[in-house]
Amino acid sequence: MKIFEQRLKELREERSYAKTKVAKALGITEGAYRAYEDGRAEPKQEMLVKIAKYFGVSIDYLLGEKDI
């Protein structure tokens, strides 16, 4: 899921959000969020939906199925 990790990090950094802020908005720990960005964990479908809504992008974009 390398593209997911890259896009997740890019979306966060483009907005100058701290990992803590994103994690809190998603209702998860900072450690759990870091694991997504670092590629140590993959989010389940429900979390993918939350992430996509939070950043205003599609799940397809997050997963590298299409570009914006």
C-alpha positions in Angstrom: 0.0 0.0 0.0 2.9 2.3 -0.6 0.9 4.8 -2.6 -1.6 5.1 0.3 1.2 5.9 2.7 2.6 8.6 0.3 -0.7 10.2 -0.4 -1.7 10.2 3.3 1.5 12.0 4.2 1.2 14.4 1.3 -2.3 15.3 2.2 -1.4 16.0 5.8 1.7 18.0 5.0 0.0 20.1 2.3 -2.4 21.3 5.0 0.4 21.7 7.6 -1.4 19.4 10.0 0.3 17.6 12.8 -0.1 13.9 13.1 -1.7 14.4 16.5 -4.4 16.7 14.9 -5.3 14.2 12.2 -5.4 11.3 14.6 -7.7 13.2 17.0 -10.0 14.1 14.1 -10.2 10.5 13.1 -10.8 9.2 16.6 -7.6 7.2 16.8 -4.3 7.4 18.7 -1.3 9.2 17.2 0.5 5.8 17.2 -2.2 4.2 15.1 -2.1 7.1 12.6 1.7 6.9 12.5 1.4 3.2 11.7 -0.7 4.1 8.6 1.8 6.7 7.4 4.8 4.5 8.1 3.2 1.4 6.4 3.1 -0.7 9.5 -0.7 -1.0 9.4 -3.4 -0.8 6.8 -6.7 0.9 7.7 -9.9 -1.0 7.5 -12.6 0.1 5.1 -14.4 2.2 7.7 -11.2 4.1 8.5 -10.5 4.6 4.8 -13.9 6.3 4.5 -13.1 8.6 7.5 -9.7 9.5 6.1 -11.1 10.3 2.6 -13.9 12.5 4.1 -11.5 14.3 6.4 -9.1 15.2 3.6 -11.9 15.7 1.0 -10.6 13.1 -1.5 -11.9 9.8 -2.8 -10.9 6.4 -1.5 -9.8 5.6 -5.1 -7.4 8.6 -4.8 -6.0 7.4 -1.5 -5.4 3.9 -2.9 -3.8 5.1 -6.1 -6.6 4.0 -8.3 -7.0 7.5 -9.8 -5.5 10.9 -9.6 -7.3 14.0 -8.4 
